Amino acid sequence: MSAVAPEYSTGEVLLGSAYRKFLLQLRDSEVDLELVASLPTQVPHNFGGVELWRELIFSRGGIESPLRGGQYGSALSRQLMPIVPTVARVACVLGKKPRSRWYPANLLLEVIGAGDGETNGSNLIVSLGKALEVDDTDDLFARFVDRALAAITPAPAVAPYHSIALTDGELHAYRGRTVTTGQFSPAERFCLDLPTILGLKAQLTRRQWTVLVEALFRLGLGMHTLWVCQLNVLMWDKICLCALGSKPAAMPTRRSGCRLGWECTHRLLKTVGKSCRSLRTDILTTPVGQQERDRSRSARLVAKAMH
């Protein structure tokens, strides 16, 4: 399994990707981890000099990320904690080779679209973008680090989150209305929890607050991914039944929190059952399809014998 697969993502990687998408207009594939080692020499001297920044970044208690289990060796690339957005220009990514990196911020937008819809989701994007910025409510150390690193490469004059619009693909799993009570999908739960975490920013240090954001991102995005996997399993079972001539059954809705928009999926299942012969043939040759076909044949034989 590749060490840059999504399931290896840490909260630092997810938050760093959000910084790049919402504030820096930078893709994960553009980050060069090799620049971390030389970062102290790039900070302008009026921010304390090289020795100070070596201490701030690499000494015990600095902003360098602790090594995770199995991450030992001289060839290991250094990582930094995403304490401020400017750190994400040189760190908070997976893998040394840029081409093998995915873009977690796109998954974040998909979760927001699935949980809050277009209007509320757009408002949540703006709220998140504003909270991710370093402002006067942040502690002195965070403001100092952000200004020093921003002096190397300034951020865009207008933060990108102001122009982020949710696409049809990111809104596909939205159930059509905002849910405030009852059973929630992981995306809906994430969108309910996120404003609470954002509201804690002024009461905590920047590092304390980013730890909470990282935890919510890791849990919310991970559970949404598992939820989508569950939907794929449910849909595949229904498609197999339709291909075998069975009547499409109702999909689970509120109780399981697995709802996509039944009008669309119902039409898909009816189409597969009626006219997609090539797909039907492919399904029948799979182990699941063969099992269902044998089960249908046995049921017909039993019914015939009873008559």
Stockholm file with secondary structure:
# STOCKHOLM 1.0

chainA/1-307         MSAVAPEYSTGEVLLGSAYRKFLLQLRDSEVDLELVASLPTQVPHNFGGVELWRELIFSRGGIESPLRGGQYGSALSRQLMPIVPTVARVACVLGKKPRSRWYPANLLLEVIGAGDGETNGSNLIVSLGKALEVDDTDDLFARFVDRALAAITPAPAVAPYHSIALTDGELHAYRGRTVTTGQFSPAERFCLDLPTILGLKAQLTRRQWTVLVEALFRLGLGMHTLWVCQLNVLMWDKICLCALGSKPAAMPTRRSGCRLGWECTHRLLKTVGKSCRSLRTDILTTPVGQQERDRSRSARLVAKAMH
#=GR chainA/1-307 SS CCTTSGGGCCHHHHHHHHHIIIIICCCGGGCCGGGSTTHHHHSCGGGTCHHHHHHHHHSTTSSBCCCCTTCCSTTCCCCBCCSSGGGGGTSSCSCSSGGGCCCHHHHHHHHHHHHHHHHHHHHHHHHHHHHHSCCTTSCHHHHHHHHHHHTTSCCCSSCGGGGCCCCHHHHTTCCSSCCCSSCCCHHHHHHHHHHHHHHTGGGSCHHHHHHHHHHHHHHHHHHHHHHHHHHHHHHHHHHHHHHTTCCCCCCCCTTTTCCSCHHHHHHHHHHHHHTCHHHHHHHHTSHHHHHHHHHHHHHHHHHHHHC
#=GC SS_cons         CCTTSGGGCCHHHHHHHHHIIIIICCCGGGCCGGGSTTHHHHSCGGGTCHHHHHHHHHSTTSSBCCCCTTCCSTTCCCCBCCSSGGGGGTSSCSCSSGGGCCCHHHHHHHHHHHHHHHHHHHHHHHHHHHHHSCCTTSCHHHHHHHHHHHTTSCCCSSCGGGGCCCCHHHHTTCCSSCCCSSCCCHHHHHHHHHHHHHHTGGGSCHHHHHHHHHHHHHHHHHHHHHHHHHHHHHHHHHHHHHHTTCCCCCCCCTTTTCCSCHHHHHHHHHHHHHTCHHHHHHHHTSHHHHHHHHHHHHHHHHHHHHC
//
